[in-house]
Amino acid sequence: MPFSPFSRARSDSLSRAVIALFAAASFPVAGLAQTVVTPPPDTTATPMSEVVVYGRETHLIGEAEAASQGVIGAAELQARPFLRRGELLEVVPGVVITQHSGSGKANQYFLRGFNLDHGTDFAVTVDGLPVNMRSHAHGQGYSDLNFIIPELVQSISYEKGAYSAENGDFSAAGAAQFHLVDSLPHNFAKLEVGDYDYLRAVVAGTVRQHGSATTLGVEAFYDDGPWDLAEDSRRVNGFVRHTWTAGAGDASLTLLGYHGEWRSTDQVPQRAITSGMISPFGAIDPTDGGDSDRASLSFDWHREQGDASVRLNVYALYYRLNLFSDFTYFLDDPVHGDQFAQHDRRGVFGGSFEYQDTHSLNGRKATFTFGLQTRGDAIDLALDHTEARQTLGVVRADTVKETSIGAYVKEEIAFTDHFRATAGLRADGYHFDVASDNPVNSGTRDAGLASPKLSLVFGPWDKTELYVSGGYGFHSNDARGVTTHVNPADGVTAVTPASPLVRARNVEVGVRTAAAHGLVSTLSLWMLDLDSELVFAGDAGATEPSSPTRRYGVELSNFYRPLTWLAIDGDLAFTHARFREDAGDAPNTGRYIPNSIDTTITGGVVADLPHGWKLALRGRYFGPQPLIEDNSVIGPSSLTFNARLGWHNQDWEIALDVLNLFDRASNDIAYDYESQLRGEPAPVDDIHLHPAEPRQFRLGVTRRF
């Protein structure tokens, strides 16, 4: 495909609209809220930029419960060039974000040897709002981050493993919490342009009066991508947050809105590329794609009095997705093709309450925490057989009501100056109610489990702590699978209902040190057993329960600031992941877990140079991975670099991002399964891949006011 910076002009009307919005604001942005420390003036020194405090500089000695826990600040997010919205989560050491379809769809998540598909076993929240969608039309735990405006993220905190009593469903591999800004230090506007008709504009600001603040933000986005079939991806996001003092506490009301639509180039078979039928960026079915909406209203109240604190969160969420996909082409229907539509409409209602009290126990400091979390989903789901987005038949249609309540308690006790422990217990109960178009697949089920947690912390000695952590976690399965008794495709073949809740067991030993000046390092060795793995099924375009698995590995994370103007980070993760019994279809049975990445290496450097200049370089490597259970087919490794050159002063900021700096050809994802192209006499087992996007340039201009 020919390459030229800022090529194509398919989006003229949208471009004019966005530029008009930008011009009306009449000022671009610097954007991300960040913590800065301004050095005292020195008339004899060379002028340097402000010293930016990154979240990973916060060593958490004396606070963290495990070595794999951390926090990322907005300044570090701002310094990273990224291709897609989901890559915000790549600030979590060991996390890899890719894509196997259009950009309007949730990303692929990888962590600790998991192909998490679109989010299963990795719980994500935004100020208490759940992102993971249970019993989702496309995949269990589906987590679409496209509704987040990056400039309005204040911080991201994370935990890896099942050690935190606060984390419930989908958190076996880990959890991440996005915290959005309450207010902005400066109003701003921002405009970005780039290759393949990339265009993005953001305007945001805060109005303060009488002890309250209202922050508003709007984002408009357009991108065709490098695909032979222009993606025509359009996105609009809105953010409104009002904060005020409510009695002795602080309160906020937040409204979030999102609309997106796109055309997809899904993964394609290797043989179609090799034969010259399509280019690596070509599509088999040009009518794949989708559209989605999300709107939420949430209320948060927090009060501290003496040694006690109370937090209350209540939310209501509307979500909609129409997704058209075709992964097998003419395997099942040689006349009309195999495209299918997945429809999801839901309302989600829930909230949480947490009480925390710091007290003395036998003369030592102790903190007691009690929490309640509840959630209810009212969902309409449909799976249709389609051709060019026109319905040919309904495979299944379901109305699902899924409710849950979780309660947890934990006690943190400092037994000595160099030993503290946190013991927790979590209990979760679920109710599944499915009304299917086939009465045989309708029904109700109840399930519950208890999850103990324990973390022992030794230290600190010379700014160094040792951790021993263990706990139980779980993920829920799709409610339809929990009540299904016959295959919906034929209405006859008997199937075994899935287990409602799948248990995970986790243990970790680690160390965290900030003993060396400017360096924060963590090392953790961990193991995780899962009673049932969810794996991708190409013919269904979704995940399905499989055999139990065991994973163990080692992670090393480092953040180093050798000089006030230089920050360096480097993270390594090595994982051994296997089924605990033979899995897969004969004759390719084995114990390798498809798409389980065993090696991940990420790192970067940020230099704040004199006179407002800034340079950033990031690299990401993930190793080869098995594509089938006997390891006879292996997906290749991937290595990419992104770079940014920027300049800023008090009012203006300009940044040039170069994504995939060295224009390396690699795959974002690869699967191995059977498909059949038009004209092929029989199904073919083949690798189906989605290539990484080629080098592209993006220029951003921002202004504070």
Buried (B, 14 or more C-beta within 10 A) or exposed (E): EEEEEBBEEEBEEBBEBBBEBBEEBEBBBBBBBBBEEEEEEEEEEEEBBBBBBBBBBBBBBEEBBBBBBBBBBBBBBBBBBBBBBBBBBBBBBBBBBBBBBBBBBBBBBBBBBBBBBBBBBBBBBBBBBBBBBBBBBBBBBBBBBBBBBBBBBBBBBBBBBBBBBBBBBBBBBBBBBBBBBBBBEBBBBBBBBBBBBBBBBBBBBBEEEEEBBBBBBBBBBBBBBBBBBBBBBBBEBBBBBBBEEEEEBBBBBBBBBBBBBBBBBBBBBBBBBEEEBBBBBBBBBBBBBBBBBBBBBBBBBBBEEEEEBBBBBBBBBBBBBBBBBBBBBBBBBBEBBBBBBBBBBBEBBBBBBBBBBBEEEEEEEBBBBBBBBBBBBBBBBBBBBBBEBEEBEEBBBBBBBBBBBBBBBBBBBBEEEEEBBBBBBBBBBBBBBBBBBBEBBBBEBEBBBEBEBBBBBBBBEEBBBBBBBBBBBBBBBBBBBBBBBBBBBEEEEEEEBBBBBBBBBBBBBBBBBBBEEBBBBBBBBBBBBBBBBBBBBBBBBBBBBBBBBBBBBBBBBBBBBEEBBBBBBBBBBBBEBBBBEEBBEEEBBBBBBBBBBBBBBBBBBBBBBEEBEBBBBBBBBBBBBBBBBBBEBBBEBBBBBBBBBBBBEEBBBBBBBBBBBEEEEBBBBBBBBBBBBEEBEEBBEBBBBBBBBBBBBBBBBBBBB
